[in-house]
């Protein structure tokens, strides 16, 4: 990793800014509409959504007809005056500023339903025309394109280039329809890959962003039991020192954000994905539970979500509160995991998701999206406030950095005001280290482009000192020096 980028990434997690104003950031909330079929406390209806925590709700999903010419409901109970569509859109009566979009696609259906439509311009033009009618008929404010992913999973290599033209057709059609009808133009978003493997196969990165209103960057599922035999957190902010060179060092949120920004995506279009669920593994040796430990398969199915390898937040808290699972903090990546009974789950806590939300503010991006509302603790089942993760994100993006005080780890700075005083020769491992000669300084060890480590002695911002316990530049009143 480039030394400068490494330093900047670490500084995001080191510095604690004293005050910052809130801003008009977006909070897109995915709603997985099939969750009404879950048992007991997992059953979720549109009325469970807090209409004031989200600026946009994305109803997931709608299907594509077999002939590739139109949309069709995904659930048996989507339509009608008391259907899921109508009940979701009625949330706008509570919050008139709320926008409700309809998502087409998703990982589970892959590329197959898109193939008849993406054949050529004539086939996708028919689909787009009918899709516009469908969205207006049922009262949606726009569409989220969630094809995972063009050019892969049964989709030909040429579809990567067709996809750009297809998205332009939708984008232009929304504008034309608005002009003809006199209605507000519908919103077009794109759920986008975050790893170079899919990005390179699926998109023309320097073109695709021109034909969407927002890019919803799926910065999660970096690691998982479905394709790996070792533990790894699925939504880390930063890389882990044990990650081998190459792609594995790119599997973190900061890399994905920087990659898309370098392609030319405007900051005001980039929405960062934050998960409310955890991904887990079965450990081969329960005594070895750190990062990159041997694993085989996913954790046991959740009591309510009933799927191996994944748990909702309210299922995770049951594991911790009722089954005695232990929570650990991965300081290098600013995320927690829990383990017990030979199983391991990486997840988000209010602390970790607050760091990510503050990173969005620091980088002045457009906002965040949550996947998904029904995987958060939406009912307060864990004993605290409802929607602890979504609420944290919403509070920070609406009210600024001081809206949430991180307890378990560092916060982030709006603009790193740390100065590089001099080189430091005490590096043995990557990381952040206290300077025992001065509480106003700390030492940063980063990788050198030529191999080995470089040590840099840094000065904390004025009014702060280095907190040896939290490894942050904290308010001087909170530091024992």
Protein Blocks (a to p, Z undefined) as FASTA:
>chain_A
ZZklmmmmmmmmmpccfbdcdddddddddddfklmmpghjlpccfklpcfklpfbdcddd
ddddfkopaccdfbfklgcjkbmklmmmmmmmmmmmbccdddeedjklmmmlmmmmmmpm
mlmmmmmmmmmmmmmmnopabdcdfbdcehiahiafklmmmmmmmmmmmmmmmmmmmmmn
opacddddddddfbfklmmmmpcfklmmmmcfbdcdddehkbcfklpcbdcdfbbfbdcf
klcghjklmmcfklmmmmmmmnopafklpccdddfbdcddddfblklccehiacedjddd
dfklopghiacfklmmmmmmmnopacdddfknopacddeehiacddddfklmmmmmmmmm
mnopabdcdddfklmcfkomnopaehkllmmmmmmmmnojklpccfklccddfbacbdcf
bacfkbfbgcddddfkbckbccdddddfkgpjddddddddehiacdfklopacdfklpcZ
Z
